[in-house]
Amino acid sequence: MFHKQIVIIDNKEIAAGYFVMELISSQIAQNSFPGQFLHIKCSSDSQPLLRRPLSIHRVIDKKTIEILYKVVGKGTHYLSERKKGGEIDCLGPLGNGFELPKTENPLRNSMEFQGPKSRKSFRFLGGKPKTEILLVAGGIGIAPLFFLIERITKTDNLLRNSMEFQGPKSRKSFRFLGGKPITVFIGAKTKDEILCANELKSLGVELHIATEDGSMGYKGLVSDLLKNNLSSVICHLSSVVYACGPKAMLKEIALISKKHQIPCQVSFEQFMGCGIGICNACVIKTKHGYRRVCKDGPVFKSEEIDWNKI
């Protein structure tokens, strides 16, 4: 963790009420991991007193950090008015981030699949398909997930190498996934709150969008969009779910993942006091007792959370 005055090199509004601030600090950039956050002082005096925890949205060239934030109060309004060349007081990187998906050994034995009502089998040489990565973002929850996606794509050139087979006389498709396919589900109330869609497409991911008012993509909740996608595919092979957003959404994603026996990691958006695990203002109930979101999280395995107490 570093405590620094960081120079702002850009601060622009990307949608109504949503900003991306670009900061320069090679120390923080080189020590940041997807899912971690910065604790930023959002005033020139003592009001507001508490810092604001903001997820690290991107790290660029090992020297620049981006944060994506929504203006919701006095603190974030203060941030939105900061200009290029100014400085902000920052602690970070803080917290425990996401666990990156494990890859399969490409030299393992091949796998065969017998299609339904078909005598044909399909053999995939080079071992088991690697992990299918599913990311679910609710609103501003895309902020830490974008950093995770960039990290995964930069460490594996095989972003997507998939094949679909439509079973004879069957409406169900079997999806065989190789490399590290990434599917992103973004949800918001309206199309004006869908963030980073073009940037995600440029990374080559498969993108699904849900809006509650139906102004873009699927009309409804993003959790329902994930549920429908999983229900349409019989064989999930090796999958993992990452999610960030409102607690109600995280709870639903955890239940869906449990039903399909898919490991799930959730990142909590939580009010914090100190940000370093001393004040206990950000604790949540888990099956192993109370845990501090700022220190033990903000990322947790979904099965560890006592969702009845969230």
Secondary structure, DSSP 8 states (H G I E B T S, - for coil): -EEEEEEEEEEEEEETTEEEEEEE-HHHHHT--TT-EEEE---SSSSS-S-EEEEEEEEETTTEEEEEEE--SHHHHHHHT--TT-EEEEEEEESB---------TTS--EEEE-TT-S-EEEE-SSS---EEEEEEEGGGHHHHHHHHHHHHHH-S---EEEEEE-TT-S-EEEEEES--EEEEEEESSGGG--SHHHHHHTT-EEEEEETTSSSSEES-HHHHHHHHHHTBS---SEEEEEEE-HHHHHHHHHHHHHTT--EEEEE----SSSSSSS-TTEEEETTEEEETTTT-BEEEGGGB-GGG-
